[in-house]
Amino acid sequence: MFTLPVYNSLGKEVDMIKLDEKVFDGTLNADCLHQAIESYKANQRQGLASTKTRGEVPGGGKKPWKQKGTGRARVGSTRSPLWRHGGVVFGPHPRDFGYDVPQKIKAGALKTSLNAKLKENNFLVLDEFNLLEPKTKAAIKIFSNLNLFSAKEKKLKKVLFLTDKVSPDAKKALKNIDFLTLDLARDCHAYEVMNNQKLLITKSGLADLTARLK
């Protein structure tokens, strides 16, 4: 059974929490993770690339020259794919690249991503996220206390912050932090977890996430 310290907004350890063995069992399923991430990326594609066939290119209604007697190849339109400014034979057209995977694979991928962050020691638990004022500076101070942010670092570590709810003040304070991704614990997915270096989650958000995966 994994046990993690719980920190407050000042970065001090205030409690210990035992993680549920049914979710945080330390197993990694790379196949589930790969399928879920590839599905997510495919569903994000817009598929807007488009070309015109010879029938869609404007013009070309007049036959360039007569059929016989010129010694040249016969041509019926200046919009032939063989001509400059002509149509495209097998070019791309708008399409949907998305596909879905079973819920069990999505759940297995999310469990794998969480266990991976746990093994990397990149999993932090926060007792609660309270801001005295809706200021980005106040939010940055909390992340600095948790060693998730340092102004001296040239490269900031990407942080995923999961919580059970987001107040308007918190949303206003966090929206301008470029290294932070904010989401609800009940809505997070494997790609989001793996795309960030650190995972910060509140106790209530961890309870929601555990209940969802059980």
C-alpha positions as CSV (number, residue, x, y, z in Angstrom):
1,M,0.0,0.0,0.0
2,F,1.3,3.4,-1.0
3,T,1.3,6.2,1.6
4,L,1.8,9.8,0.7
5,P,2.3,13.0,2.7
6,V,-0.3,15.7,2.5
7,Y,0.9,19.3,2.3
8,N,-0.8,22.6,3.1
9,S,-0.5,25.8,1.1
10,L,2.6,26.8,3.0
11,G,4.4,23.6,1.8
12,K,4.4,22.0,5.3
13,E,3.4,18.3,5.8
14,V,0.2,18.2,7.8
15,D,-1.0,14.6,7.3
16,M,-0.4,11.2,5.7
17,I,-2.8,9.5,3.4
18,K,-3.1,5.9,2.3
19,L,-3.9,5.4,-1.4
20,D,-6.5,2.8,-2.4
21,E,-4.9,-0.5,-3.4
22,K,-7.5,-1.1,-6.2
23,V,-6.3,2.0,-8.0
24,F,-2.7,2.6,-6.9
25,D,-1.3,-0.9,-7.2
26,G,1.9,0.0,-9.0
27,T,1.1,-1.9,-12.2
28,L,1.8,-0.4,-15.5
29,N,-0.1,-1.4,-18.7
30,A,1.7,0.2,-21.6
31,D,-0.7,-1.3,-24.2
32,C,-3.7,0.4,-22.6
33,L,-1.8,3.7,-22.2
34,H,-0.8,3.6,-25.9
35,Q,-4.3,2.9,-27.2
36,A,-5.9,5.6,-25.0
37,I,-3.4,8.3,-25.9
38,E,-3.5,7.5,-29.7
39,S,-7.3,7.7,-29.6
40,Y,-7.2,11.0,-27.8
41,K,-4.8,12.5,-30.3
42,A,-6.8,11.2,-33.2
43,N,-10.0,12.7,-31.8
44,Q,-8.2,16.1,-31.5
45,R,-7.5,16.2,-35.2
46,Q,-9.7,18.5,-37.1
47,G,-9.2,16.9,-40.5
48,L,-9.8,20.1,-42.5
49,A,-7.2,19.5,-45.3
50,S,-8.9,19.8,-48.6
51,T,-8.0,19.8,-52.3
52,K,-10.1,20.2,-55.5
53,T,-10.7,17.7,-58.1
54,R,-10.8,18.6,-61.8
55,G,-14.6,19.0,-61.5
56,E,-14.3,21.5,-58.6
57,V,-11.6,23.8,-60.1
58,P,-13.2,26.8,-61.8
59,G,-12.7,27.3,-65.5
60,G,-11.5,24.9,-68.1
61,G,-14.8,24.6,-70.0
62,K,-13.3,25.3,-73.4
63,K,-11.4,22.6,-75.3
64,P,-7.8,24.0,-75.7
65,W,-7.4,22.8,-79.3
66,K,-9.2,20.6,-81.7
67,Q,-9.1,16.9,-81.2
68,K,-7.2,15.9,-84.4
69,G,-4.7,17.4,-86.8
70,T,-2.4,19.3,-84.4
71,G,0.1,16.5,-83.6
72,R,-0.3,17.1,-79.9
73,A,-2.0,14.9,-77.3
74,R,-5.7,15.2,-77.1
75,V,-6.9,17.4,-74.3
76,G,-10.5,18.2,-73.2
77,S,-9.9,20.7,-70.4
78,T,-7.2,23.0,-69.1
79,R,-8.1,21.7,-65.6
80,S,-6.8,18.2,-66.2
81,P,-4.6,17.0,-63.3
82,L,-1.7,16.8,-65.8
83,W,-1.9,20.6,-66.3
84,R,-0.7,23.5,-64.1
85,H,-3.6,24.9,-62.2
86,G,-5.5,21.7,-62.8
87,G,-7.3,19.5,-60.3
88,V,-5.7,17.0,-57.8
89,V,-6.2,13.3,-58.3
90,F,-6.0,11.7,-54.9
91,G,-5.6,14.8,-52.6
92,P,-6.9,15.0,-49.1
93,H,-10.5,15.9,-48.3
94,P,-12.2,16.8,-45.0
95,R,-12.7,13.7,-42.8
96,D,-13.1,12.6,-39.3
97,F,-10.0,10.9,-37.9
98,G,-11.5,10.1,-34.5
99,Y,-12.3,6.8,-33.0
100,D,-13.2,5.5,-29.6
101,V,-11.8,2.8,-27.3
102,P,-13.6,0.9,-24.6
103,Q,-14.1,2.5,-21.2
104,K,-12.0,-0.3,-19.6
105,I,-9.0,0.6,-21.7
106,K,-9.4,4.3,-20.8
107,A,-9.7,3.5,-17.1
108,G,-6.6,1.2,-17.4
109,A,-4.7,3.9,-19.1
110,L,-5.5,6.5,-16.5
111,K,-4.5,4.0,-13.7
112,T,-1.2,3.4,-15.5
113,S,-0.5,7.1,-15.9
114,L,-1.2,7.7,-12.2
115,N,1.0,4.8,-11.1
116,A,3.7,6.1,-13.4
117,K,3.7,9.5,-11.7
118,L,3.7,7.8,-8.3
119,K,6.8,5.7,-9.1
120,E,8.5,8.8,-10.5
121,N,7.8,10.7,-7.2
122,N,5.9,13.3,-9.1
123,F,2.6,12.9,-7.3
124,L,1.8,15.5,-4.7
125,V,-1.3,15.8,-2.5
126,L,-2.6,19.1,-1.2
127,D,-5.0,19.4,1.7
128,E,-7.0,22.2,0.1
129,F,-6.5,25.1,-2.2
130,N,-7.6,28.4,-0.7
131,L,-6.7,31.8,-2.0
132,L,-7.2,34.9,0.1
133,E,-7.5,37.0,-3.1
134,P,-8.0,36.1,-6.7
135,K,-4.5,37.0,-7.7
136,T,-2.0,35.1,-9.8
137,K,0.8,36.2,-7.5
138,A,-0.9,34.5,-4.6
139,A,-1.3,31.2,-6.5
140,I,2.3,31.3,-7.6
141,K,3.3,31.6,-4.0
142,I,1.5,28.3,-3.2
143,F,3.3,26.5,-6.0
144,S,6.6,28.0,-4.9
145,N,6.0,26.7,-1.4
146,L,5.4,23.2,-2.8
147,N,8.7,23.4,-4.9
148,L,6.7,23.3,-8.1
149,F,7.9,26.7,-9.2
150,S,11.1,28.6,-9.1
151,A,11.7,32.0,-10.7
152,K,15.4,31.1,-11.1
153,E,14.7,28.0,-13.3
154,K,15.1,28.6,-17.0
155,K,12.7,25.7,-17.8
156,L,9.6,25.5,-15.7
157,K,8.1,22.1,-14.9
158,K,4.7,21.5,-16.4
159,V,2.2,20.9,-13.6
160,L,-1.3,19.3,-13.8
161,F,-3.5,20.5,-11.0
162,L,-6.6,18.4,-10.2
163,T,-9.3,19.4,-7.8
164,D,-12.9,18.5,-7.1
165,K,-14.2,22.0,-7.9
166,V,-12.9,25.3,-9.2
167,S,-14.2,28.6,-7.7
168,P,-14.4,31.7,-10.0
169,D,-11.6,33.3,-7.9
170,A,-9.3,30.3,-8.3
171,K,-10.0,30.1,-12.0
172,K,-9.2,33.8,-12.4
173,A,-5.9,33.4,-10.5
174,L,-4.8,30.3,-12.3
175,K,-5.7,31.1,-15.9
176,N,-2.5,33.1,-16.6
177,I,0.0,30.6,-15.3
178,D,1.5,29.1,-18.4
179,F,3.2,26.1,-16.9
180,L,-0.1,24.9,-15.2
181,T,-2.9,22.8,-16.5
182,L,-6.1,23.0,-14.4
183,D,-8.8,20.3,-14.6
184,L,-11.4,18.5,-12.4
185,A,-10.3,15.2,-11.1
186,R,-13.4,13.5,-12.4
187,D,-12.7,14.7,-15.9
188,C,-8.9,14.0,-16.3
189,H,-7.5,11.5,-18.7
190,A,-4.3,9.6,-19.3
191,Y,-2.9,12.0,-22.0
192,E,-3.3,15.0,-19.7
193,V,-1.4,13.2,-16.9
194,M,1.4,12.0,-19.1
195,N,1.8,15.3,-20.8
196,N,2.7,17.0,-17.5
197,Q,5.8,16.4,-15.4
198,K,4.2,16.9,-12.0
199,L,0.8,16.0,-10.7
200,L,-0.8,18.0,-7.9
201,I,-4.1,16.9,-6.5
202,T,-6.3,18.0,-3.6
203,K,-7.5,15.5,-1.0
204,S,-11.1,15.9,-2.2
205,G,-10.0,15.6,-5.8
206,L,-8.1,12.4,-5.0
207,A,-11.3,11.0,-3.4
208,D,-13.3,11.8,-6.5
209,L,-10.7,10.3,-8.8
210,T,-10.4,7.1,-6.7
211,A,-14.2,6.7,-6.6
212,R,-14.3,7.1,-10.4
213,L,-11.7,4.4,-11.1
214,K,-13.1,1.9,-8.5
